[in-house]
Amino acid sequence: MSVYGSTRHHAPSSFTTSASVTLFRRLAWEGTVPLEIRVDPKELPANSDRGLECYYIQAPRVSYLPLLMPELRRFLMDVVFDDAAGKLLKEDEWWFESEEGALLKWHWPIGLIYDNHTISTSVRASSTASSSTGAGVAPDLEINPLKLILHLASPPTEKLLLPPSAEACKQAFMGQLKEADFIRWGNTKRVTGLRKAEQDGMWEGIREHNFDDYWRVASKIVPTTTPTTRPSSPPPSSSASAHARAQSNDPQSTPDRDGAYNVRSVPVRLYLPDGPVIQDLAPPMLEDVAPHTLAQYLSAHLPQLFPSRTSGLNLGFPLIQGIILPPETEMAWLGACLAGADGWVNVCVGLLR
């Protein structure tokens, strides 16, 4: 979990300046999670140093496991493996599983893998540890390394959805990006309209963890945060940003067609502990023209865990980008500011005991 992991924030307003949009996007981008990667001791090559087969890394949330392989291999070759035996190992046969024995999904961002493990742990947590938070109150989450087991051979190809390679991961990322684009606008023109160099540039921004390189292209497809109702007095003007389009100060101007509050739906998925993934439409505005909030979305799809405020206390908590967000957070704002690099708002739902 990132350093922002268990911090609770005030819900953002429906009017967001260019500078604050960039700030939240950068905070999400710079988030990291601790990983402990240990080579399966039964698969260590001969003459390996068995006291150093564990590797620790603070991995970017937006990155993917295949992108860690070159750095991990350098460490193992320099410190752990015997030179002769290490050269015989094939990196395309390496694969990961959790300490509990669950296969890890290569096409999931590392931050999502971490958050999904966090909510699964919430199910197994003792009632004593969470009872001190009080009923219906989200817990203070502990930031512990996610322990992974690295296998060096015999990947279970029949269970892995994708080959364990960076190229396969890139293709999966582009597929997710196009699907998110379709959910927002009803077509994929914004993504497919990018030049190949721009599409490759987005992936390189993720590979190199370069915020500016990624958002230089992503700003062309991710919605802005123009408000649906302009305030009576416009906010102080700020310089235009490459990461969020500047607002117009003309009170007669029409709403931005590319605005976050004008998309057909926010790309959002709900992840349950050790359970299914729920995907449904999440319009940014309700029928009464009020902004659609996170609490309303959760109550509509998981009413037993998130009853209406008049029906009882919540039995779960939403975790997005490692942050427990307030229920009044607007879905449109989440889609513009806290979506993953692939365009999806991933809501991991933990359970309160």
Secondary structure, 3 states (H helix, E strand, C coil): CCCCCCCCCCCCCCCCCHHHHHHHHHHHHHCEEEEEEEECHHHCCCCCCCCCCEEEEEEECCCCHHHHHHHHHHHHHHHHCCHHHHHCCCHHHCEEEECCCCECCCCCCHHHHHHHHHHHHHHHCCHHHHHCCCCCCCCCCCCCCEEEEEECCCCCCCCCCCCCCHHHHHHHHHHHHHHHHHHHHCCCHHHHCCCHHHHHHHHHHHHCCCHHHHHHHHCCCCCECCCCCCCCCCCCCCCCCCCCCCCCCCCCCCCCCCEHHHCCCCCEEEECCCCCEEECCCCCECCCCCECEHHHHHHHHCCCCCCCCCCCCCCEEEEECCEECCCCCEHHHHHHHCCCCCCCEEEEEEECC
